[in-house]
């Protein structure tokens, strides 16, 4: 593979709006056929070796309940106990995935949240080139689905939460809830009220349960193997969306059957911004510590507008007792900026984060990306779509009553400038999805025509597995990422297959999956 010096981005010039934000520069790619890009982050060298695989699941694929599989790239996890390297060089395993809140491009719907499982078969092709591309070498075979329920067994919903109130259960905080008419799809039915979940992050537990992070609350939930809600982590008060002096879980995302419904004010006055909740979730390999990161800044820290919404907050919880998680620490991650060539008014925008993954107690992978570019969008050329690294070893622990226990507790100004004494995590640019010389090896591309090879807009998931099929002691790993297609298809089904839809975009967006081969430094343990 030819080295690509253009991949080495130095973000220091992007940080002029903030103070006390350390950065780490990249090394130029080495003269090595197995290097696309190298990055040194706080003394540790990370290497992007090659794009190793590609696969997809058709946009109209359906689950065991007759519903469109949809945006299951919102978060993925591979069960390490199932990962195998076979004698012929093929890898197999089991992948878990969550869609977010169902088809929502034209309004939210009464979609019951769920966890899908897939079997993986992956055969690397090291001979593929852009001039002689490989066909898909990653097979994702749908296996099963687990539906999620509230503590009493009632179905969850993807409908936007009510602007006031919620649902109460014994030993749980007030939970976001949607009151709906009919069947929640604009059709006749008895109506009801269900726990609202916009699922975005997934962590597998050794006992078969799941941690799932959410954007409405923004909460972190623990569901049993069978899908029943066991635990709800309510974040500090400063994270909870507030309107008119009270908690208001609505994300101003009206239902498909009432698209003109409004919330006043449209944006919360403090707490998480609309649809910018706990997007990233990961855990330490020993299962004792959980980390959750907001997609961008809280309202009082610079959100929701560009280019000020950079200061995302990272929560660190002890989950030694999963029934009583405790907040241990809190950090700030300053997100990168990119230039949007389509916006004259605000060309500098924040690359919101879509997922994180544990590497060490102080370093994490992070997907940061632009929005509005790719397959199905007006502009096909993405400007920033990365798997980067951040390091919290020198960052300030900002957890405090002043920052957390009041609705407007802030760590930055309304324009995103960090408060004096606050040092954000070191942010290091690493792996660029958009390298066409790599994408071309599988007939893919960034920019250009709106064909099936054009990368989708939303890449929101990460899973890491060892190349040796064992423990990765040589530092060689595969990084899987799957796109969230927003349930966009012309042949869609929901509500047990009884509600049929055709997305007004006219597109059929397959769930695309990429596999990157990387080398991590000694001491990194992402498994």
N, C-alpha and C positions, 0 to 999 in steps of 0.2 A: 504494500500500500504506500502511496506517495504521501510524504509529510505535507500538512496543510498549515502553513504559518498563519493564515488568516483566522484560524480558530482560536488563537491565543488572545483573549480579551482581558484587558486590565480595567477593572471597574472603578478605580479611584476617581476618574473624571466624572463618574456618574453620581458621586456622593456629595456634591457641593451643597445640597440642600440640608445636610445633616452635620452634626458634630460628633466627635468621638466615635467614628465608625472605622475600625481597622480593616484593611484589605490585604489580600495576598496575591502577588502577581504570578503569572504562569511562566513556565519555561517554554521556549520554542520547541516544536516537535523535533525529535531526534532523527538522525539519518538511519532509520530502522524500518524495515518493511512491515513490522508489526506495531507501528505506532501511528495513530491518527493525531493524537494530541496528548500532551503531558501537562500536569498541573502540580505545583507544590503548594500545599496548604498547611501553614504552620509547621513547616519542616518535613511534612510527609508527602511523598511523591505518588500521584495517581496517574495511571496511564489508560487512555482509551485506545484499545488495540484495533478493533474493527467492528463493523456491523456484521453479526454472525447469523442472524435469522430473521425471517418474516413469515407471518401467517395472518389469517383473517377468519372471521365468522360472518356469514352473510347477514345483511341488515334485517331480513325477514325471518331469521331463525326464531323458533319459539320454545318455551320451556314446558315442563310437564303439566302446567296448569293451562296451557293454550295461549299464554301471553308472550308477546315479543320479548326476546331476551334483552334487547335494548342496551342502555348505557352501562354495561357491567364493567367497563374500564374505569369507573370511578375509583375503585381501589381493588387491588389483588393481593393475594398471599399464596405462596407455594408451601405445602406441607413438606418440611425438610425430611421427615421420616419416609416419605414416598419417593424421594428423588434418587434415581438410579442412572448410572452409566453402563450401558450394555456392551457386550464384547465387540459388536459391530460399530461402536462409536455413537449410537443413538442414545438419547436421554429420554427418560419417562418420569412422570410424576403426576401429582394431583394439585390443581390450582383452584383456589376459592376466589370468588369475585362478588362485588356488590354493585347493582345499579343504584343510582341516586334516588330520585323521587318519581321516576316514571316519565312518560312523554310529557314535556312541558314547554315546547316551543310556541304553543298557542294558548297556554294556560295550564295550570296544574290540574291533576286528576287524582281520583281516589284509588291510587295504586298501592297495594300492600307491599311494603318493603320486604326484601328477601336476600338470601345468600345463594349463589349458584356454585356448582362444582363442575370442573372440566378435567378430563384426562389430557395430559400433554405427551406428545411425541415430537422430539426435536432432533434433527440430524444436521449438524453443521456442514456447510459447504465452503471450504477454504479456497476453492478455485474460481468462484464466481467473480466476474468483472462487470463493469458498466457496459462494455461492448458485448459481453456474453453472460447476461444475467441469469441468475438461478430462479427457478420457480419457487413458490412457497415451500419452505423446509420445516415449518412449525405447524403441527396439527393440533387443534384444540377441539376436542370432542365433548359436547355437553353431556353431563351425567345426571345431575339431580338439582333440586331446589328446596331450600328450607324457608318457609314463610315466617316473618317476624310478628310477634304479638306483644301487647302490653302485659303487665303483671297478672292480669285476670284472664288472659287468653284472648282478648279482643284484638282484631286486626289493626296494625298500624296503617298510616296513610301518607301519601306524598303531597296531599293538598296543603296549601299555604295555611299556616297556623292562624288562629283568630287573633285580632289585634289586642284583645284583652282576655284575661282569664287563662284557663288551661284545664288539665285533668289532675286530680289528686288521688294518690294511692298510699296506703299505709307504708311508712318508712321510706317514702320517696319525696323529693322536692316537687314543687309544682311543675308539671310537664307541659310542653307545647301541645295544643290540640286544635283540630279543625272541626267546626260544626258545618255539616253539609246537608243539602237538600237532595231528594231523590236517591239515586244510587251513587252520587258523587261524580258521575260522568255526563250529567245533563239529561239523564233518562229517568223514567219513573222508578220509585223506590221508597222505602220507609224513612230515609234520612238517618242521620246519626251524628255521633261525635267520637273521633278517634285520635289517638296519639299521632302527632305529626312528626315525621322523620325525613330529613334530607340527608341520606347516608353518604359519607364521603371518605372515611378512613376505615381500614380493617386490620385487625391484629388477631391471629389465631392463638388460642391458649392450649396448654398441654392437656387440659381436661375436656377439650372439644368445644368449649364455649368461645364466644367472640367478643372482642371490644370493637365497637363501631362508633366513630365520631360523626357529628351531625352539625348542620349549618343553622337550623332554626333556633335551637336553644341559646347559644350553641352548647350542646351537651356531649358527654361521652357515655355510651351505654354498654352494658355487658349483657349479652343474650346467651341463653343456654344452647347446648347442641341442638335442641329441638326448636329453638327460636323464641323462647319465652324471655321477657325482660327480667333480669335479676338485679341489676344495679344501675343507678344513674348518677353520674358525676356532674354536679352543677358547678360551673367555673366561678371564679370570683365575681362579685356584683358588678365590677367595672366592665365585664365582658357581656353582661346581659343587656339585650336591646331595650331601650327606654323611650317611651313616647308620653308626653303630657304628665310626666312625673311617676309613671308606673311601668312595670315590666310589660313589654309588648313583643310577643314572639313572631308576629307577622313579618314576612320578607317582602311585602307588597307584590306578591305573585298571585294574582287573582285566578280563580278556577276557570277552566275552559268553558264552562256553562254560564259564567258571569264575568266576561273579560273587562267590563267597565267598572268593576268594584274597585274602590279606592280606600287607602288608609291615610289618615291625617295625623302628623305629617308623613309624607311618603318615606323618607329616611328616618331611622331612629335618631334621637337627639344625643344619645350616648350608647356605648356598647358596640357589639359587632355590627358592621354594615350589612345591608340586605345581601343575602347570598354570598357572604364573605366570612363564614363561621370557621369551625375547626376542620379545615380542609385536609390537613396533614396529620397522620397518626402513626406512631411506631412504638416498639417496646424493646428493651434490652433483651438479649438472648436468654437470660436467666428468668425472665418473666416477672421480675420484681419492680421494674420501673417503666412507666408509661409516659410518652411525650406527645403533646398535641400542639399544633401551630395554626394560628389564624391565617386565612388566605391573604389578608392584607391588614392594614392598620384598623384599630378600633376607631369609631367616630371621633372621639376626643383626642386621639393621637395623630390625626391628620386625614382620616378617612372621611367621606368615601371618594373624594375627587383626586384625579391626577393633577400634578405629579406628586402629591403630598402623602398618599396613602402607603408609604413604604415601610413603616415601622410595625412589622408583624410581631405578635407576642407568642412566645413558646412557654407552655406549661409543663412542668415535670412533676409527676405524681408517683408516690410509693403505692404499689398495688400488692404488697406482701400479703395483706389481708384484702382480697378483692371485694369483700362486702363493705369495707370501710376504707376506700382510697384516701390518701392525704396529700395535699399539695406540699411539695418539698421546696421547689425553686421556680423561678420565672425569669426568662431572658427576652431580649429583643433581637430580632433578625431583620436587618435592613435589606429590603428586596431590591434587585437591580432595576435600572431604567433601560428603556429601548426607545428608538425613534420610530414613530408611526408616520410613514410617508403619506398616508391618506388624511391626516389630521393637520390642518393649518392652525387651528385655534390652540390645540394642546399637543404638539408633536412629541413631547417627552412624556412617556407613560410608564407606569409601574408594571413589571412582569410579575403578576400575582403567582403565588405558589400553589401547586396542585397536589403535592405529596412529599413526605419525608421518609427516610429509612435510616435506622441506626447503623453506625459503623463502629464507633467507640463511645465511651462515656462523654466525650466532648466533641465528636465529629459526626456529621449526618449528611446523607445525600438529600437533595431537595430538587424537585422539578419546579422551575420558574419559567413562565411562558407568556407570550403575548396573547391577544384575544382578537378574534374576528378575521383570522387568516387561515386559509387551507381549503380542503375539500368542502364544497357546499357554501362557501363564503364568497362575498363580492370580490375579495382580493385573495389570490392563491398563494402569495409569497409571504411566509412567516419571517419575521425579523429576529425573534428571540424565542427559542424553544430548547431549553437546556436541562440536563441533569447536572447540577452544581453541587458544591460542598459548603457547609458552614461549620464553624468551630466556635464553641462557647467557652473555651478554657480561660480566656481573658475577659469574657463578658461580665457585666454587672448583674448580680441577682437582684432584680427589681421587685421581688415579692415583698409587699409591705401593706399595712392597713391603709396608708394614704393612697397607694397606687391601685389597690384592689378592692377595698371594702366599701367604697362609695361609688355611686353610679358614674360620676365623671372623673374617677381616678385616672390620671394620665401620666405617661412617661415622655411625652413629646408635645410640642405646640400644635396648633391647628394647621400649621403648614409643614408638619412633619419634622421639625427640628428637635432633636433629643434634648431632654432636660440636662442641665449641668450635672456632671458626675455619672452620667449613664453611658456606658460603653456597650455598643452592640456586638454581636457575634462577628467574627472574621468571615467574610464571604469570598469564596473562590470559584471563579468560572471554570467549568470542567468539560462536559461532554455536550456537543451540539448535535441535536437531532437532524439539523437541516443541511448536512454536508452531502451535496448531490453526488459526489464521487463515490460515497459509501452507499447511499440510497439506491443509486443506479445498479448496484450489484444484484438487486432484487426487483428491478424494473420500477422503482419508486422515484419520486421526485418532490422537491419543495419548489413552489412556483410553477408557472406554466399552465397547461390545459387542465380542465376539470374532468379528468379521467380517473379510473379506479386506482391508478398508481400515485395520485396526488395525496400527500399526507393529510389526514384529518386535522381539524383545528385543535381539539382538546385531548391532550395527553396527560392523564391524571393518576397513573398508578406505577408502582415499583415493586419488584420482587427480585431477590438476589439468591443465586444458587451456585455451588462450586463446580468448576470445570472438571475437577477430578472425580466428581460424583460422590465424594466423601465429606471432608471437612474444609477443603480449600486451604490446606496448610501451605501451599505454594503461592498463595495470593491471587490465583487466577479465578475469576468469577464471571458468570453470565448475569446481566441485568435485564430483566423483562420489563416492558412497559406496554400497556394496552390503552387504546384511545376510547374515550367516552363519546358515543355517537348520538347522544341525546334522543335515542329511540327514533331517529329520523329514517323513515322508510315509507314507501308507497303501499306497503302491504302489512300494515300494523294491526295487532290485536291486543286488547287488554280486558280486564274484568272476566277472567276465565275464558277468554276467547269470544265473549259476547259483544264487546265494544270494538268496532272496526274503525280504523283511522288511516288517513293518507296525509302525510306532512305537506303543508302548503309550499314548502321549498321546492318540491318536485324531485328531490334527491333521494337516493338510496345509499346511506352511509354504512358500509361494512365496519365491523369492529376490527380495526387493524392492530396487529401486535408486532413489536420489534424486539429483537434480542441483541444486546450489545455485549461484546467481550471486553473485559477490563482487567487491569492488574492493580490490586490494592497493596499498600505498604505493610510491612510487618507490624503486627499488633492490632490490625483491624479485624474485627470479628462480627460480620453482619448477619450471622446465622443464629 
